[in-house]
Amino acid sequence: MTETATGTDWQSWQESWDRQQEWYMPDREERFRVMLDMVEAVVGPEPRVLDLACGTGSITDRLLKRFPNATSTGVDLDPALLAIARGTFEGDDRVTFVTADLKDPDWTARLPHTSYDAVLTATALHWLHSEPLATLYGQIGGLVRDGGVFMNADHMIDTGTPRINAAERAHRHAAMDRAKAAGALDWADWWAVAAKDPVLAAPTAERFAIYGEHADGDMPSPDWHARTLLAAGFGEARAVWASPSDTLVLAVK
């Protein structure tokens, strides 16, 4: 890190990212709680975890606060969010961060371990279309040890319930509009602030060169995720938590 980066208040950046994400998902902490409950239930309180598409390390942060003897490998491609993650966890030997593109067929070769007790991800894989996501699930099936778990908490749309979907979306967006009027930062606002920060400006410009404004991925149903994970070699898969718009799918190897 540079001297300027060393003096950055990374915790404040973590907290501002959390607030921005909570504007979209007010039940975000609940899904993390259930995710870690199921980690403990299936693989115990000292897991080796792969934090997939880790961003700023939101899952890793909650994992280590709850399970101090856990270890985490965070993998992502976003240079700005990884800068926040690396700054936050600098000096913590329980945590390793890896820069890798999940669309790269060889991304798993960059990882420090060949198997994990748990692979966890949240609000990230909807950036992928269904075909590359199915390919990724096959790779994850090779990383999770027998008896281990994979969990994905994300936007998952049941297209068979259009009226329910429309009502839920309208209600959720009305609440978001009220919060925005009260000063909440949305995605674009948050990145605009990051782009003006002396430490994050360059990695923010780099991340937009990589991704553009937002990737055009898919949001298949929870049933699709469960079926695809079974086809990827998992023995069981189902939803273990759901909000009106999002679902946490758990698969056991």
C-alpha positions as CSV (number, residue, x, y, z in Angstrom):
1,M,0.0,0.0,0.0
2,T,1.0,3.6,-0.5
3,E,1.3,6.0,2.4
4,T,-2.0,7.5,1.4
5,A,-3.7,4.1,1.3
6,T,-2.3,3.2,4.7
7,G,-4.1,6.2,6.2
8,T,-7.4,5.4,4.7
9,D,-10.3,4.6,7.0
10,W,-11.2,1.3,5.5
11,Q,-13.8,0.6,8.1
12,S,-15.7,3.6,7.1
13,W,-15.7,2.4,3.5
14,Q,-16.9,-1.0,4.7
15,E,-19.8,0.6,6.6
16,S,-20.8,2.8,3.8
17,W,-20.9,-0.2,1.4
18,D,-23.1,-2.0,3.9
19,R,-25.5,1.0,4.1
20,Q,-25.7,1.2,0.3
21,Q,-26.4,-2.5,0.0
22,E,-29.0,-2.4,2.8
23,W,-30.8,0.3,0.8
24,Y,-31.5,-2.5,-1.7
25,M,-31.8,-5.3,0.8
26,P,-33.0,-4.2,4.3
27,D,-33.0,-7.9,5.4
28,R,-29.3,-8.4,4.4
29,E,-28.1,-9.2,7.9
30,E,-30.8,-11.8,8.3
31,R,-29.6,-13.7,5.3
32,F,-26.0,-13.5,6.6
33,R,-27.2,-14.9,9.9
34,V,-29.0,-17.8,8.4
35,M,-26.0,-18.5,6.1
36,L,-23.6,-18.7,9.1
37,D,-26.2,-20.7,11.1
38,M,-26.1,-23.3,8.3
39,V,-22.3,-23.3,8.1
40,E,-22.2,-24.1,11.8
41,A,-24.9,-26.7,11.5
42,V,-23.3,-28.6,8.6
43,V,-19.5,-28.1,8.9
44,G,-19.0,-26.7,12.4
45,P,-17.5,-23.5,13.9
46,E,-14.0,-23.6,12.4
47,P,-14.5,-23.8,8.7
48,R,-12.2,-23.1,5.8
49,V,-14.3,-20.8,3.7
50,L,-14.2,-19.5,0.1
51,D,-15.8,-16.1,0.0
52,L,-16.9,-16.2,-3.7
53,A,-17.2,-12.8,-5.5
54,C,-16.3,-11.4,-2.1
55,G,-16.5,-7.7,-2.9
56,T,-15.4,-5.8,0.2
57,G,-15.4,-9.0,2.3
58,S,-18.8,-8.6,3.8
59,I,-19.2,-12.4,4.4
60,T,-15.7,-12.8,5.6
61,D,-16.2,-10.0,8.1
62,R,-19.3,-11.6,9.6
63,L,-17.7,-15.1,9.4
64,L,-14.7,-14.1,11.5
65,K,-16.6,-12.1,14.1
66,R,-18.8,-15.2,14.7
67,F,-16.2,-17.9,14.2
68,P,-12.8,-16.6,15.3
69,N,-11.0,-19.8,14.3
70,A,-12.4,-19.8,10.8
71,T,-10.2,-19.0,7.8
72,S,-11.3,-17.3,4.6
73,T,-10.2,-17.0,1.0
74,G,-11.9,-14.0,-0.8
75,V,-11.9,-14.1,-4.6
76,D,-13.1,-11.2,-6.8
77,L,-12.1,-9.2,-9.9
78,D,-13.2,-5.8,-8.8
79,P,-10.1,-3.8,-8.0
80,A,-11.9,-1.1,-5.9
81,L,-13.9,-3.5,-3.7
82,L,-10.8,-5.7,-3.3
83,A,-8.8,-2.6,-2.2
84,I,-11.3,-2.0,0.6
85,A,-11.2,-5.7,1.5
86,R,-7.4,-5.9,1.6
87,G,-7.2,-2.7,3.6
88,T,-9.8,-3.8,6.1
89,F,-8.2,-7.2,6.8
90,E,-4.5,-6.2,6.4
91,G,-2.4,-8.1,8.9
92,D,-5.1,-10.8,9.6
93,D,-3.4,-14.1,8.7
94,R,-6.8,-15.8,8.7
95,V,-7.7,-14.1,5.4
96,T,-6.3,-14.3,1.9
97,F,-7.6,-12.3,-1.1
98,V,-7.2,-13.5,-4.7
99,T,-7.8,-11.5,-7.9
100,A,-9.5,-13.7,-10.4
101,D,-12.2,-13.7,-13.1
102,L,-14.8,-16.3,-12.4
103,K,-15.4,-16.6,-16.1
104,D,-11.8,-17.7,-16.6
105,P,-11.8,-21.5,-16.9
106,D,-8.6,-21.7,-14.8
107,W,-9.6,-19.3,-12.0
108,T,-9.5,-22.1,-9.3
109,A,-5.8,-22.5,-10.0
110,R,-5.2,-19.2,-8.3
111,L,-6.7,-20.3,-5.0
112,P,-4.4,-21.3,-2.1
113,H,-6.4,-24.5,-1.3
114,T,-7.9,-27.2,-3.5
115,S,-10.9,-27.8,-1.3
116,Y,-13.1,-25.9,1.2
117,D,-15.6,-26.7,3.9
118,A,-17.9,-24.0,2.6
119,V,-18.1,-21.8,-0.5
120,L,-20.3,-18.8,0.2
121,T,-21.6,-16.0,-2.0
122,A,-24.2,-13.2,-1.7
123,T,-25.7,-10.8,-4.2
124,A,-23.1,-11.4,-6.8
125,L,-23.7,-14.2,-9.2
126,H,-26.8,-12.6,-10.8
127,W,-24.1,-10.8,-12.8
128,L,-23.7,-14.0,-14.8
129,H,-25.9,-15.5,-17.4
130,S,-27.3,-19.0,-16.8
131,E,-24.8,-20.9,-19.0
132,P,-21.6,-19.5,-17.4
133,L,-23.3,-19.8,-14.0
134,A,-24.0,-23.5,-14.5
135,T,-20.3,-23.9,-15.6
136,L,-19.3,-22.1,-12.4
137,Y,-21.4,-24.4,-10.3
138,G,-19.6,-27.3,-11.8
139,Q,-16.3,-25.8,-10.7
140,I,-17.6,-25.1,-7.2
141,G,-18.7,-28.7,-7.0
142,G,-15.1,-29.7,-7.4
143,L,-14.0,-27.3,-4.7
144,V,-16.4,-28.3,-1.9
145,R,-15.2,-31.3,0.1
146,D,-17.5,-34.2,0.7
147,G,-19.9,-33.2,3.4
148,G,-19.2,-29.5,2.8
149,V,-21.6,-26.8,1.7
150,F,-22.2,-24.2,-1.0
151,M,-24.6,-21.3,-0.3
152,N,-25.8,-18.6,-2.7
153,A,-28.0,-15.7,-1.4
154,D,-29.1,-13.7,-4.4
155,H,-32.0,-12.3,-6.5
156,M,-33.9,-15.3,-7.8
157,I,-37.0,-14.7,-9.8
158,D,-39.9,-17.1,-10.0
159,T,-41.4,-16.1,-13.4
160,G,-44.5,-18.1,-12.6
161,T,-45.8,-15.5,-10.2
162,P,-45.9,-12.2,-12.1
163,R,-48.5,-10.5,-10.1
164,I,-46.8,-11.3,-6.8
165,N,-43.5,-10.2,-8.3
166,A,-44.9,-6.9,-9.5
167,A,-46.6,-6.1,-6.1
168,E,-43.4,-6.9,-4.2
169,R,-41.3,-4.8,-6.4
170,A,-43.6,-1.8,-6.2
171,H,-43.7,-2.0,-2.4
172,R,-39.9,-2.5,-2.1
173,H,-39.1,0.4,-4.5
174,A,-41.5,2.7,-2.7
175,A,-39.6,2.1,0.6
176,M,-36.3,2.6,-1.3
177,D,-37.6,5.9,-2.7
178,R,-38.4,7.1,0.8
179,A,-35.0,6.2,2.1
180,K,-33.3,7.9,-0.9
181,A,-35.3,11.1,-0.2
182,A,-33.9,10.8,3.4
183,G,-30.3,10.7,2.1
184,A,-29.5,7.1,1.4
185,L,-26.9,6.4,-1.2
186,D,-27.7,4.1,-4.1
187,W,-25.3,2.2,-6.2
188,A,-24.5,5.0,-8.6
189,D,-24.1,7.5,-5.8
190,W,-21.7,5.3,-3.8
191,W,-19.5,4.8,-6.8
192,A,-19.5,8.5,-7.6
193,V,-18.1,9.1,-4.1
194,A,-15.5,6.4,-4.6
195,A,-14.4,7.9,-7.9
196,K,-13.5,11.1,-6.1
197,D,-11.5,9.5,-3.4
198,P,-7.7,9.9,-3.8
199,V,-7.1,6.2,-3.0
200,L,-10.0,4.6,-4.7
201,A,-10.3,6.8,-7.8
202,A,-7.9,4.7,-9.9
203,P,-9.2,1.3,-9.0
204,T,-12.8,2.6,-9.4
205,A,-11.9,3.7,-13.0
206,E,-10.4,0.3,-13.6
207,R,-13.5,-1.6,-12.3
208,F,-15.8,0.4,-14.6
209,A,-13.4,-0.4,-17.5
210,I,-13.8,-4.1,-16.6
211,Y,-17.6,-4.3,-15.9
212,G,-19.2,-1.2,-17.3
213,E,-22.1,0.3,-15.4
214,H,-23.6,-3.1,-14.5
215,A,-23.4,-6.6,-15.9
216,D,-26.3,-8.0,-17.8
217,G,-26.8,-11.3,-16.1
218,D,-29.7,-13.6,-15.3
219,M,-31.8,-14.2,-12.2
220,P,-33.1,-17.8,-12.6
221,S,-35.5,-19.3,-10.0
222,P,-34.5,-21.0,-6.8
223,D,-35.6,-24.3,-8.4
224,W,-33.2,-23.7,-11.3
225,H,-30.3,-23.1,-8.8
226,A,-31.1,-26.3,-6.9
227,R,-31.4,-28.4,-10.0
228,T,-28.2,-27.1,-11.5
229,L,-26.3,-27.7,-8.2
230,L,-27.6,-31.3,-8.1
231,A,-26.3,-31.7,-11.7
232,A,-23.0,-30.3,-10.6
233,G,-22.4,-33.1,-8.1
234,F,-24.1,-32.0,-4.9
235,G,-26.2,-34.5,-3.1
236,E,-28.9,-32.2,-1.8
237,A,-29.9,-28.6,-2.6
238,R,-32.8,-26.4,-1.6
239,A,-33.8,-23.0,-0.3
240,V,-33.2,-22.4,3.4
241,W,-34.2,-18.8,3.6
242,A,-36.2,-16.4,1.4
243,S,-37.5,-12.9,1.4
244,P,-40.2,-11.8,-1.1
245,S,-37.4,-11.1,-3.7
246,D,-34.3,-13.0,-2.7
247,T,-33.4,-16.6,-1.7
248,L,-30.6,-18.4,0.0
249,V,-30.0,-21.8,-1.6
250,L,-27.9,-24.3,0.2
251,A,-26.3,-27.4,-1.4
252,V,-24.5,-30.2,0.5
253,K,-21.8,-32.2,-1.3
